[in-house]
Amino acid sequence: MFICAETKIGRCKSLGDQVRVMALRLGGGWSQAREDLAKEAEQWFGREPVTTKQEWRAIRAEVFRTE
């Protein structure tokens, strides 16, 4: 169930991979911007993949903010 589970693009090995998967799941403009979002997330938070739901919520709120 968690974002680092197996996906169509393979196992998520970095935070950027996790962000790309989320962007693809959201679709629309998010999927088109997935590479830029992944780069920004790794610049801000590093490359280590998220391991807890609480961390993922915090990162997702920052990367996918809509305000």
C-alpha positions as CSV (number, residue, x, y, z in Angstrom):
1,M,0.0,0.0,0.0
2,F,2.8,2.5,0.8
3,I,4.4,4.5,-2.0
4,C,7.6,2.5,-2.1
5,A,5.8,-0.8,-2.9
6,E,6.4,-2.4,-6.3
7,T,5.1,-0.2,-9.2
8,K,5.0,-0.4,-12.9
9,I,8.4,1.5,-13.1
10,G,10.0,-0.9,-10.6
11,R,10.9,-0.6,-6.9
12,C,11.4,2.9,-5.7
13,K,15.1,3.3,-4.7
14,S,15.1,7.1,-4.1
15,L,12.8,9.9,-3.0
16,G,12.8,11.1,-6.6
17,D,11.3,7.7,-7.7
18,Q,8.6,8.0,-5.0
19,V,7.7,11.5,-6.2
20,R,7.6,10.4,-9.8
21,V,5.2,7.5,-8.9
22,M,3.0,9.9,-7.0
23,A,2.9,12.4,-9.9
24,L,2.0,9.6,-12.3
25,R,-0.8,8.5,-10.0
26,L,-2.1,12.1,-9.8
27,G,-2.1,12.4,-13.6
28,G,-2.7,15.6,-15.6
29,G,-0.1,18.3,-15.2
30,W,1.5,16.5,-12.3
31,S,2.6,13.6,-14.5
32,Q,4.1,16.0,-17.1
33,A,6.1,17.8,-14.4
34,R,7.3,14.6,-12.6
35,E,11.0,15.0,-13.5
36,D,11.1,18.6,-12.2
37,L,9.2,17.7,-9.1
38,A,11.6,14.7,-8.4
39,K,14.7,17.0,-8.8
40,E,13.3,19.6,-6.5
41,A,12.3,17.0,-3.9
42,E,15.8,15.5,-3.9
43,Q,17.4,19.0,-3.7
44,W,15.3,19.9,-0.7
45,F,15.2,16.5,1.2
46,G,18.0,14.4,-0.2
47,R,17.9,11.1,-2.2
48,E,17.0,8.6,0.6
49,P,13.5,7.2,0.1
50,V,10.8,8.0,2.6
51,T,10.2,5.1,5.1
52,T,7.2,6.4,7.2
53,K,3.8,7.7,6.3
54,Q,4.4,10.8,8.4
55,E,7.6,11.7,6.5
56,W,5.8,11.1,3.2
57,R,2.9,13.4,4.2
58,A,5.3,16.2,5.0
59,I,7.2,15.8,1.8
60,R,4.1,15.4,-0.3
61,A,2.6,18.6,1.2
62,E,5.7,20.5,0.3
63,V,6.3,19.1,-3.2
64,F,2.7,18.9,-4.4
65,R,1.5,22.1,-2.8
66,T,-1.2,23.9,-4.7
67,E,-1.5,27.2,-2.9
